[in-house]
Amino acid sequence: MDKIFYIENRRKMVAQMGENDVMLFFSGEGVRKTADENYPFFTNRNFLYLTGVKQEYSALLIKKTNGLVRESLFVLKPDFAREIWTGRRFTEPELNEISGIEQIEDFDALNRALDALFSSQPMKVLWLCFDALAPERHFDLEREFAKSIRKKHPHVVIKNGYPLVCALRKIKSQGEIDAIRKGMQITETGIRRMMRAAKPGMMEYELEAEFNAELAAHGQRFPAFPSIIAAGERIFYLHYSLPMSPVASGDLILTDVGASYDEYATDISRVFPVSRRFSERQAQVYRVAYAANRAVMAQIRPGVPFSMPNRVTREVSFEGLKKLGLLTDFADIGKFVWHGTTHHVGLDTHDVGGYEEPMAENMVFTVDAGIYVREWGIGLRIEDNVLVTADGCENLSASIPTTIEEIENLLVQ
């Protein structure tokens, strides 16, 4: 993304501010892993959406007074002695070029700047970004910051900007859609590589290595999320995270993987037989999931409620499984269909945005039809990413082998 993208995103946020309002977004800070080692830093997605800056201990401050808007970026300034140990920091010209923000301040000056705003100027409202999942965490930067502001400046009204930025992120710009398309191209090459490489006796982690190698060949060091690559009975663990077992002859291999590009994720699931051909039973269940997947896509368009994908997936799956003699009562569909069909995709793999409002043009989300038949040892899901268009949807992952015929033709090459 170029700086125009971030400038426009901030303009949309400012439009929702009142007179004498202040907005503050933090990039976050590294999390300790063990001893003197931290986990790799991961920038707060809302801060990234508004600035493009990927650096810890940074903050975006926007203030609106007398109809004028002023933006400041508070960052760790370059420090040669520290950078020897912790890595290079952005310079002011680089930050200007990335974000389009001219005013760059030292992060240590943030509290003083806010004290000055709330003590001597008529600033009445502070917007912070309270993550909806924060109560599940032991420490939340924004909530701790809010406590200190309430203590020092009790007259300030604190509001939550999280829903505002999430509503913007739900509708993708052309640049965001282009980034997802590029990530999808990388994902496709990785999935095709895994399919071609698979053979009985391989370890699941060897297939993971094939996918990661393809990502690296396209300039991506990490997948969009921890890859799920499971065979045999491991397919019945939806977020199987230890791909340490061998693939046996006759197994289905379930892959739930995705590459990212310019921080935008993809999320695709494909299932294929290590023995190159689906067994009759595997094919029967697969066709039911495929029918459910396509039935959902056929109904996607602006104005459709988000209740539709789950409902249609279950209805179509029920009819297919009923014909296979696996159930007779729709009330039992939960024995075979375990998870939801849809989540937004974007800067987060499970992206923000909510599902209360109906589908709208330029949303990107998953269509994930999964069926799990323990008594047959068959579990699978077919997950695509779709873009809502003016009169329907575009399957962004259409070129990744999906039908039984497409998969088997690739496997036997």
C-alpha positions, 0 to 999 in steps of 0.5 A: 500500500502507498501512503495515499491509502493510509491518508484516506483511511485516516480521513474516514476516521476523522470524519467521525470525530467531533470538535475537540476530540482526540484519537489515539492508536498504539502499534503495540509492543513485543511480548516476552517469550523466555529469558531475554527473548521476545516473540517476533513483533506483530503490529496492531492491525488497526494502527497498521491500517491507519499508518502503514508503520510496522514498529513497536512503541509507536502511537498515532495521535489525531486531534480536531480543534476549530475545524482543523485536524492535526496528526502526529506520529510518536515513535522510537527515534533512531538510536545508534547504540540501541539499534546495534542490539535491537535492529534499525529504526525508521527515520523521519523521512521514511515514516513520512513516506510510509504514512503521509504524516509530517509531524514525527515526535519522540514516543517518550513525549506522548504523555506530556503531549496528552497532559498539555492537551487535556490540561490547557486546551478544551479537549473533551473526548479521547478515542482509544481502540479497545479490542473486543477480545482484550478481556481475555488477555492478562494485559491490555495496553489501551485499557491500562492507558485509559485508567491513567487518563481517567485518574489524571484527567477525570473530565475527559470522556473516553470512547471506543474507536474500535468499532469505527475502524473495524467498520472501515476495514470490513469493506476492502479498497481496490488496493486491498483486493489486489493484495489478496489476489497476489497472496492467493497466487502464492497460496495456489503455488504452495497448495499445488506443490504440496499435492504433487509432493505428497506420498505415503510415508511422508511426515506431515511437517514435510508437506508443511515445509513444501508449502513454506518453501514456496512462500519463501520463493515468493518473498514471504517468510511466514504464512498468514497463520499457522498452517494446518496439515493433517492426515489420518485421524488428525483431520478430526482436530480442527486446529491441529497444530503439531504436524508430526505424524506420517501419512499412510496409504489411503489417507486423506490429507487436509490442508488449511493454509494461506499466504499473505501479501502486503500484510493481507491474508488468504485462508484456503482449505483443500483435501486430497488423497495421498494414494492419488485417487479418492476412494468411493466413500471419500468421493461421496462425502467430498461431493456433498461438501463441494455441493454445499460450498457452491450452493453458498456461493450461488446465493452471495450478493449484496443485501444477503444476511450473513445467516445464509452461509451457515443455513445453506451449508447445513441444508445442502449437507443434510440432503447429501448425507441423508442420501448416503444413509448417515442421518435422517433427522436435520436436528442431527446435522451437528454430528457431521457439520462442526463449524461455521462457514464464513469469516471475513478475511483481510489484515487478520485471517479472521478479520474484523467487521462483524456480521450483523449487517448484510453482505456488501460489495467489496467484502472478502470472506470465506466459504468453508464447507466442512463435513466430518464422518468419524465412523468412516474415518473421513473428515474434510473441508473445502474453503474458498475466499470470495469477493462480493461484487455488485450482483454476486461474488467472485471466487478468488481461489477458483484456480486452485484445484477443487473438484475431484477431477481437478485434484486427481488430474494434478496428482497423477501428473 
